[in-house]
Amino acid sequence: MGDKLRTSRQAALRFLTTMNAQDEAFLIEFSDRAELAVGFTSQIEEIQNSLTAAQPGGLTAMLDAAEMALRQMKKAKNPRKAILIISDGGDNNSRYSAAEIESLVREADVQVYAMGVFEPSIFSGLTKEEISGPRLLSELAEQTGGRAFSASDPNDLPNVAVRIGIELRNQYVLAYSPTNRKRDAKYRRVEVKVK
């Protein structure tokens, strides 16, 4: 992430400004391994301070961080949950595979949003992990009804973060609970009408 860390930090801070007072957030930093930097808090200053101190370096264990975030979400107090991943998606040091994480996010009641920080074009110096990063971030987000945003210009990240915050505030969640208690794995017809 090197040069991209400054704008990634700005994007995360801008996203935090979209939070309501009753919202909670946590921060997981990852390089060689994933680490919970700040547990659930409604005090954005704690996360801001940790983000300010973050330094680039090492390899990338993004999938391990996603798994840790999914485990952390089980402790969430609010029913509505979202994970925001800011990365180039170039995982090269995780114990978990992409398939394992995709399976976990399908089962979790969490939306994943990804902000990809990518090079403007594919250079021969990029690793295969960096080249496949955009696809990986997109697949994780799509599994959950979230979205992946790409920013080849890192300066676009803060605006993307605000867009994600606004999108999360303007969504409705519909739930369905069948009256037929048979667990026969058959599809049910559901009709939604809006006045």
Secondary structure, DSSP 4 states (H G I P E B T S, - for coil): -GGGHHHHHHHHHHHHTT--TT--EEEEEESSSEEEEEEEES-HHHHHHHHHH----S---HHHHHHHHHHHHTT-SSS--EEEEEE-----S-SS-HHHHHHHHHHSS-EEEEEEE--SS--TTS-HHHHHHHHHHHHHHHTTT--EEEESSGGGHHHHHHHHHHHHHT--------S----------------
